[in-house]
């Protein structure tokens, strides 16, 4: 098997996105891990103005993004032996993503998600996911597997801890660097369970809500006002002590922060018409990694790479439709310098 630059690990799901004007956004600042809610009239029939069907999921999004940015990539993921699974295999072929590590589940259907998005200005969304074949994912590396990086996304199987342990142990043995965006089950497990993984992660990427949830699992607030956790700099200070070499926290329209143990970096977003925010985190993370590699570990430039591709992705419906080619990102970057 040929050597890869990056192998993405995690889920692949078919996204069905619905847009509606009917939802009401409710602020709940007292709940640090759910500061906004999207509500609908109980028992009502909701009018849907638009519906879109796209491919998504962490491993799929990351692989397609990095392939478009010029890297040799494989997706280690699991799909069903169904039409959606065939769509993923076709998509990977089209995007020059290796299918050699894609697992086919003969019993479970492919993963599926229902994305409910508002027609409000920010176009934010809620995702309902049925993992399908993803819950049967098993880390089974070939004997001759070679790569520089693992990009680890959400693991949804019941024995995710065992799988994660095998992934990190294999990476340590083979001198593979890991960039990690932990999923819901991982964050719910908290600091105690994740400590050995956090200390091995070269890059840890979290959005602000994820960072707050992880921080709350390992600190005692005492009499402190918990609202201070809304400040990314406090989160950087707390979580950077837990082991990751580089910590990145994204905060929607307020941009992103990074810390490498010596310096704090901040990057604002670039102006863009927001049509759909699905997959923007994957676009940012994959492009940050691309920039980090191409720009020889320059975090400032890597953050710009992430923001450039993110601005393109939010301008299209679907997690992958707005992903840019490397030459386009580099042209945009030149204009910013």
N, C-alpha and C positions, 0 to 999 in steps of 0.2 A: 504494500500500500504506500502511495506517495505521501510525502510530508505535507501537512497543512500549516497555514499561518494561524488560523483560528478554528476551533470546533465549538459551535454553539450547542448547549445542552439544555433541554427543557421541553416545553409544550408546543404543540401545533393545533390550532383550532380554526374552524370556519366561523367568521364573524358575520352576524346579521345586524345591521345598524338601523335603528328607527329614530326618526326625528319627530318631535311633537312640541306644540306650544302649551300643552295642558299642564305640564309640571310646574310646581311652585317650589322655589329654593328657600329653605328655612335655615337660618343661622343658629347654630348651637355651640357657641364658643366655649361653654363650660365643659364640653366633651372634647378633650384634646385629640382623640383619635377618630372623631367623627364630627368635625366642626361645621359641616353643612349637610343638610338632608334634602332629598328630592321627593316631594310629596304629590300624591294624586287623590282625587275624590274617591273614597271607599265605595266599591261597587259600581263605579262608573265605567262606561265604554269610552275609551280614549281614541280620539282621531289621530291617525298617523299620516303625516304629509308626505314623507319620503322614506324609502327603505332601500338599503344597499347590501350587497353580498360580497364579501372579500375574504381573503385568507389572512390569518394572523397567528398569534401565539408567540411567546418569547423566543424560542429557538428558531422558529421560521423567520420572524422579523429580523433578528440579529444576523442570521446567515445571509439573507437576501441583501440587507444593507451593506454588509462587509464585502460581499461579492461584487456589488456595484461599485464599491470604492476600490476595487482592484486586488482584493486579497483572495488567496486560495482557501476556500472554506468548505466545511462539512457540517451538516446538521445531525446531531444525535438526538433523535426524537422518535415518537411512536404514533402511528396513524392506524386507522382501521382498514380492513380489506373491503373498502366501499368506494363510492364515487368521490367522496371528499378526500379520501386517502389518495386516490388516483390524481385528483386535482393538485395535491401537494407534490407528488412525484413529478408531474408535468411542470409545475411551477419551478421546482428545483432544477430540472433539466434546462428550462428556459433561462434561468438566472445563473447557470453555471455553478450551482451548489452541488457538491458531491452527495449522492444518495446512498453511498456505501454503508453509512451508519444509521440509516433510517430503518426502524423496526416496524414490521407489519403485524398487527393484532388480528387474528382470524376469528376472534369471538366478539370483541368490543367494537363499537362504531367509533369513528373519529370524533375528536373533541369538537364542541360546538358552543358558541357564545351568543348571547342576546345582549346587544348594546343599546341602551335607552339614552338618547342624547336630547338635550334641550335645543330649542331654536333661539335661545337667548344669545346675547352678545358673545359670551365666553365659550359657547358650544360644549360645555362640560357634559360628562356622561357617567352612567352607572353600568357595570358589566355583570351579567349573570352567566355563569359558566357551568357547563356539564363537561367534566374532563374526558369522559369516554376512554379511548385507548391510552391517553396520557397517564391514567392512574396505574397502568400496568408497565410503565417504563422501567427498564432495568439497565443499569450501567454495565455494558459488556464490551469492553475495549478489545479489539483484535490484538494479537501478540505483537504485531509490528506497527502499532499505532504511534505516529509521530506528529507533534504539533508544538508550536511555540506557546499558544494560549488556549485555555478553556474559557468560554464565556458562559457562566452558569446562571440560568434563570430559574424561575419557579419550578419546584418539584411538587407534584400533587398526589403521589402514591402514598399509601399508608406507611410503608417502610422507608419514607423519604430520608430519615436520619441515616439508616444503613447505606442507602444509595449515596448520600452526600459524603459519608465517611469514606466510602470506596473511591469516590471521585477525587477527594482531596488527598487521600493516601497515594493513589496512582499518580496524581500530579506531582507530589513531593518526590516520589521514586523516580519519575521520568523528567524531573526538572522543568515542569510545565507551569507557567504563570497562570493565575486565576483572576479574572474580573468577575465580580459576583453581584447580582441583583436578587436578593432572596425574595421568595414569594410569601404568600399569606401564612401557610403552615409553618414556614421557617420562622417568621417574625412572631407568631403566636407562641412558639417554643421558648423564645426569649434568650437573654444573654447567657444563662447558665448552659443551655444546650448548644449554643452557637459559638461559644468562646474558642474552642479549638479550630473552628473554621475561620473565624474572624482574624485570628492571628496569622493565618496562612494566606489570606487574601491579599494579593498585590493591590487590587483596586476594589473598593466597595462603593456601589452606587445605590442611593436611596432617594426617594422623594421625601418631602418634609413630613408628610403623614407617617410614612414608614419609619423615618428616623425617630419621630416622637414615640411611636409604639415600641421600637427597640429600646430606646433610652429608658422608658418607663419600666421596662422589665428588669432593669439593673441598677436603679437608683432609688433612694428614699427621699421623697420630697420634704418630709417634715413640715415645718411651718412656711416653707417657701411657696410663693405664688406659682402654681404650675404653668401659668401663662408665659413664663420666661422660656419655656421649651418651644414657643413659637418662633424664637429667634434662631436662625440657622447657625450663628456663631457659637451659641451655647451648645447646640447639638454637636457641632464639630468638636468642641472642647471635650464633651463627654465621650462620644463614640470613638474618637481618634485614640483614646487611651485603651481601647479594647482590642487593638491589634492590627487593623488594616494599615498597609503602608501608605496608601492614598485613599482619602475619604472624599466622596462627592455627594453633596446634597442639592437636589433641584427643588425649586419652589415656584413652579408654574410661570406666570408672567413676570415674577420678580427675579427670574434668572437662576443662576447656580453658583454654588460655593465649593471650593476644593481646598484640602489641606494635606500636605505631604510630610508633616512632622516638623517642618521648618517655617514654611510660609503659607499664608492664607491667600487664596485667589478668588476673585469674584468676576462673573461674566453676566452681563445683561442679555436679555433676549434681543433678537433682531425683529424689526417690524414685519408683520405678516397678517394677512386676513385669515382669521380662524374659522375654518369650515368644520373640522373634526379633530379632536385631540387624541383619538385612539392611536396608540403606538408611538406617541411622541417621546415617551421615556426610552423605548428601545432604540428609536432613531438617534436620540441624544447619546445614549450609552455606547452604542456601536460606533458612532462617528467620533466620540471622544477617544475610544480605543484606537481607531484608525489614525486620528491625528497624533495621538501619543506615540504611536509606532513610527509614522512617517516623519513627524517633526522631532524625532530623536528625544523623546521623553519631555518635551516642552509642554508643561501643563497649561500655560496661558494660551498657546495656539491650539492645543487639543480641545479646550473649552470652546473656542471659536468654531472649530470643526463641528462640535456637537450642536451648537446653536444654529449654525447655517443649515444643517440638514433638518433640524427640528422645525425651523421656520418654513421649510418646504413641505414637510409632512402635514403640518396643521392646515395647509392650504388645499389639501385633497381629502376626500372621504376614503377611509381605509388606512391601515397601518403601514402599507408598503407602497401605495401608489405614488407618493410624493418623494420617495427616496432618490437621492441624486447620485450621479456618476462622479468619480473622483475628479475628473477634469473640470466639472462645473463647480464643485466645492472649492477647488484651488483658484479658479477665476474669481469667485466671489470673495475668497480670502484675500487675494491681491488688492481688491478694491477697498478692503477694510484696513489694510496696513498703512 
